Amino acid sequence: MSEDFSKDSDATNAYIESLEDRIASLEHRLQSSQLFSGRFLLRALAVWGHFVVAHLLLTLPFALILLILSGLAALFSFR
């Protein structure tokens, strides 16, 4: 990114075109997301869905570890 484009206009134009392509791609991805929908209900459901997935990703590993530890504790408490 620290290239010197002051002397080479072709390189500058190519770099600007690549940036424009990246911006167009990002704009297309944003338009296909329900988080930026014009309808309130769709936005609310998208946010809620992201919350549920994040909650599951964060709590399932801890729940699994606690389940294993409680099973081990129950196994060793009967010996």
Secondary structure, DSSP 4 states (H G I P E B T S, - for coil): -----SS-HHHHHHHHHHHHHHHHHHHHHHHT-GGG-SSHHHHHHHHHHHHHHHHHHHHHHHHHHHHHHHHHHHHHHT-
